[in-house]
Amino acid sequence: MLIREVYTKEETRYLRIAFLVSLVIVLIVGLWIVNKKRVSHSDEGSYYALDARFNRTDGLLVGDLVRVAGINVGKVINAKLDENFKAVLTLEIKENVKIPDDSSASIVSSGLMGAKYIEIEPGGSEDMLEPGAEFAYTQDAMVIEELLDRIVSIGKANRKSETNKK
């Protein structure tokens, strides 16, 4: 015996609206995922690649910015692990931006909970990094939880030393 459920006009309208909203959400998420995977620069021009090796890159993603003195000069275009389980990031830098070979690359964030990016601190050398070269000096991402743990442990140690003095 087949039981057929009949919906009112209002229920049918709500079901159609819910279906359309769900479809739109799925399309938006799908487009976002496809565009996130594709890394491209908003301005035209030539770029060259440099590598940077980090112990940890917490929160930094392919497509995030590369900056020098706060100015956007490129993007992270690839991330992979090396044989020693270190993260190797490939950075694409604008052709007209020459980076001295004693420069350092650091993973920083814009604000306390802001997005991560790579900040390049130019060195003083007159020799420049060639395309495909690797930064000799890097600084890993600071994990906020680890920083808070350090502050709490310092506070506990101070409290313990004060109670021992009394």
C-alpha positions in Angstrom: 0.0 0.0 0.0 1.5 3.3 -1.1 0.8 6.3 1.0 1.1 9.6 -0.7 1.6 12.7 1.3 0.0 15.8 0.0 1.5 19.2 0.8 -0.3 22.5 1.0 0.5 25.3 -1.4 2.4 27.1 1.4 4.4 24.0 2.3 5.2 23.4 -1.4 6.4 26.9 -1.8 8.7 26.7 1.3 10.1 23.4 0.0 10.9 25.0 -3.3 12.5 28.0 -1.7 14.6 25.7 0.6 15.7 23.7 -2.4 16.8 26.8 -4.4 18.6 28.3 -1.4 20.5 25.0 -0.9 21.4 24.9 -4.5 22.7 28.4 -4.5 24.8 27.7 -1.4 26.3 24.6 -3.0 27.2 26.5 -6.1 28.8 29.4 -4.2 30.9 26.9 -2.1 31.9 25.0 -5.2 33.0 28.2 -7.0 34.9 29.3 -4.0 36.8 26.0 -3.8 37.6 26.0 -7.5 38.9 29.7 -7.3 40.8 29.1 -4.1 42.8 26.3 -5.8 43.7 28.5 -8.7 46.3 31.0 -7.7 46.7 34.0 -10.0 47.8 37.5 -9.7 45.4 40.4 -10.0 47.9 42.5 -12.0 49.6 41.5 -15.1 53.4 41.2 -15.4 56.2 38.8 -14.9 57.0 36.9 -11.8 59.9 34.6 -10.6 59.8 31.9 -8.0 61.8 31.6 -4.8 61.6 28.9 -2.1 61.4 29.2 1.6 61.8 26.3 4.1 59.9 26.5 7.4 59.5 24.1 10.4 55.8 25.1 10.7 53.5 27.2 8.6 50.4 27.2 10.9 47.5 29.1 9.2 49.5 30.1 6.0 47.8 28.8 2.8 48.6 28.6 -0.9 47.4 31.9 -2.3 48.4 34.0 0.7 50.4 37.2 0.2 54.1 37.9 0.2 55.1 41.4 1.3 58.1 43.6 1.6 57.8 46.6 3.9 54.1 46.1 4.0 53.7 46.2 0.2 52.3 43.2 -1.7 55.0 41.8 -4.0 53.7 38.3 -4.7 51.9 35.2 -3.5 52.5 31.7 -2.1 51.9 29.4 -5.1 52.9 26.0 -3.8 53.5 24.2 -0.5 55.0 20.7 0.0 56.9 18.7 2.6 60.6 17.8 2.1 62.3 14.6 3.2 62.9 16.0 6.7 59.2 16.9 7.1 59.8 20.7 6.7 57.4 22.8 4.8 58.8 24.2 1.5 56.8 27.1 0.2 57.3 28.4 -3.3 56.8 32.2 -3.5 56.1 34.0 -6.7 57.7 37.5 -6.6 57.2 40.4 -9.1 60.0 40.5 -11.6 60.9 44.2 -10.8 61.4 43.4 -7.1 64.9 42.1 -6.5 65.6 40.4 -3.2 69.1 40.5 -1.7 70.5 37.0 -1.0 70.9 37.6 2.7 67.2 38.5 3.2 64.9 36.6 5.6 61.3 35.4 5.1 59.0 35.3 8.2 55.4 34.1 8.6 53.5 36.8 10.3 49.8 37.8 10.8 48.0 41.0 10.4 46.8 41.6 13.9 46.1 39.2 16.7 43.7 36.9 14.8 44.4 38.2 11.3 45.3 36.4 8.1 48.9 35.1 7.8 51.3 36.2 5.1 55.0 36.1 4.4 57.0 39.3 5.2 60.4 39.5 3.5 63.1 41.5 5.4 65.6 42.6 2.8 69.3 42.1 3.7 72.2 44.4 2.9 73.9 42.3 0.3 74.5 43.6 -3.2 74.0 40.0 -4.6 70.4 39.2 -5.4 68.5 35.9 -5.2 68.2 34.2 -8.5 64.9 32.7 -9.7 64.5 29.3 -8.1 66.8 30.1 -5.2 66.0 29.5 -1.5 66.0 31.9 1.4 68.9 31.1 3.8 67.0 32.7 6.8 63.4 32.0 7.7 61.2 32.4 10.8 58.3 30.1 11.5 54.8 31.1 12.3 54.1 32.1 15.9 51.2 30.0 17.3 49.0 32.1 19.6 48.2 29.1 21.8 51.9 28.4 22.5 52.5 32.1 23.3 49.6 32.0 25.8 51.0 28.8 27.3 54.4 30.5 27.8 52.8 33.5 29.5 50.8 31.3 31.8 53.8 29.2 32.7 55.9 32.3 33.5 53.1 33.6 35.7 52.8 30.3 37.5 56.6 30.2 38.0 56.6 33.8 39.4 53.7 33.0 41.7 55.5 29.9 43.0 58.7 31.8 43.6 56.8 34.5 45.5 55.1 31.9 47.8 58.5 30.3 48.5 60.0 33.6 49.6 57.3 34.1 52.3 
